[in-house]
């Protein structure tokens, strides 16, 4: 089983893939250097496995590497940042 997070700029989202199948997405809207994350979703039958945290962590790490800041409109992204203060500096 191989899991990766892939940035899909054409769809404005990060995708969590497992064995080539998308099992989660973190949508964003980019305005200048600020990425607003309005929605994150993991397929229903895989929720509760920590996949959301894996997806959001990778998305935020990539956002940081690109020099962007974030607005967490998605409750899960906001909760993740609140529980992981090392990402608080990303908040716009």
Beta strands, then each sheet from edge to edge (+ up, - down):
strand 1: 3-8
strand 2: 13-18
strand 3: 21-31
strand 4: 34-42
strand 5: 69-72
sheet 1: 1+ 2- 3+ 4- 5-
end
